Amino acid sequence: MVVNRASDATFREELERVSARALQLVPKSRQDSQLLMPRPGLYVLCQQTPSEFEATIYDPMLCLILQGRKEMRFGERSCRLGAGECALVSHDLPIISRVREAPYLVVLLKIEVEVLRSLYEDVGELAAPGDAQALEVHRAAAPLLDAVGRYIALAESEMDGRVLAPLLLKELHYRLLVSPLGPMLRCLLRHDSHASAIARAIALLRRDFRAAMAVEELARAVGMSVSSFHEHFKRVTSSSPLQYQKGLRLLEAQRLLRAGTATVTTAAFEVGYESPTQFSREYARKFGQPPSKDAESARAREVTTSNARATRVRGGARERDGRS
């Protein structure tokens, strides 16, 4: 028991050190959310308030929570993470998430498949279990925390970054491979594995999500039979290829509508739908409200922004008149 308490104390100390290093990179600001990129592929996100659920496609990455709490939903799974816990996403996955407790501080590290595969000769004997999942959640191990902290610290020295970043990035991928987070990453070590084939199929879908898709052609493109492709695609993504494509289309449509660059009809056609009615029905099913609501919110924001801009212009003109 004493050993466990000592281990927990060491873990908390290391977590506080990593948090302090990350916070040093965040400028003082009144902004609710700040996203920084101290190194290519490394991000620090600081958010001051909880958020609503938001759907997005997560690229392969490590999410290390340093402060606050987060909830993630993927397929039928729901995961709640707190400080010191990690989520490892091995493939491009449709995930719904929210910040449950703030202030929220997280380090995001992009997973580099080529860096993983450069370790194959050294760790290739590690077993790739059959129950590997594309979203793994575990408490961060002390060696991983230490490596993340040292990688963040490279932002303090350009020379250290040039010399040490490739070595530390390789260490980070090694730490992930041998940790409880690593089963699916171990499946990706081999280019001819089912996990790698599904990753290639997802890349094809993301590139051409607007086009009509034939599952048979997609399976053939990655060298799999249709039945095996369906089985492994669903195991990785918790959806069928057609459902995954639909999710990509709806997420892009949501982006267009919230940006105010499209009407409901033009968004539907832009992302590949032939029927705006079907689009509206499926949009409401996925996001809980019709697309017209997001379009209206975008228009309201634009009006508010225009009015604020006009007020500033009038205020500046009055000030100039007063001085003259």
Stockholm file with secondary structure:
# STOCKHOLM 1.0

chainA/1-324         MVVNRASDATFREELERVSARALQLVPKSRQDSQLLMPRPGLYVLCQQTPSEFEATIYDPMLCLILQGRKEMRFGERSCRLGAGECALVSHDLPIISRVREAPYLVVLLKIEVEVLRSLYEDVGELAAPGDAQALEVHRAAAPLLDAVGRYIALAESEMDGRVLAPLLLKELHYRLLVSPLGPMLRCLLRHDSHASAIARAIALLRRDFRAAMAVEELARAVGMSVSSFHEHFKRVTSSSPLQYQKGLRLLEAQRLLRAGTATVTTAAFEVGYESPTQFSREYARKFGQPPSKDAESARAREVTTSNARATRVRGGARERDGRS
#=GR chainA/1-324 SS CHHHHHHHHHHHHHHHHHHHHHHHTSCCCSCSEEEEEEETTEEEEEESSCCCCEEEEECSEEEEEEEEEEEEEETTEEEEECTTEEEEECSCEEEEEEEEEEEEEEEEEECCHHHHHTTHHHHTTSCCCTTCCSEEEEECCHHHHHHHHHHHHGGGCHHHHHHHHHHHHHHHHHHHHHSTTCHHHHHTTSTTSHHHHHHHHHHHHHHSTTSCCCHHHHHHHTTCCHHHHHHHHHHHHSSCHHHHHHHHHHHHHHHHHHHTCCCHHHHHHHTTCSCHHHHHHHHHHHHSSCHHHHHHHHHHHHHHHHHHHHHHHHHHHHHHHHHC
#=GC SS_cons         CHHHHHHHHHHHHHHHHHHHHHHHTSCCCSCSEEEEEEETTEEEEEESSCCCCEEEEECSEEEEEEEEEEEEEETTEEEEECTTEEEEECSCEEEEEEEEEEEEEEEEEECCHHHHHTTHHHHTTSCCCTTCCSEEEEECCHHHHHHHHHHHHGGGCHHHHHHHHHHHHHHHHHHHHHSTTCHHHHHTTSTTSHHHHHHHHHHHHHHSTTSCCCHHHHHHHTTCCHHHHHHHHHHHHSSCHHHHHHHHHHHHHHHHHHHTCCCHHHHHHHTTCSCHHHHHHHHHHHHSSCHHHHHHHHHHHHHHHHHHHHHHHHHHHHHHHHHC
//
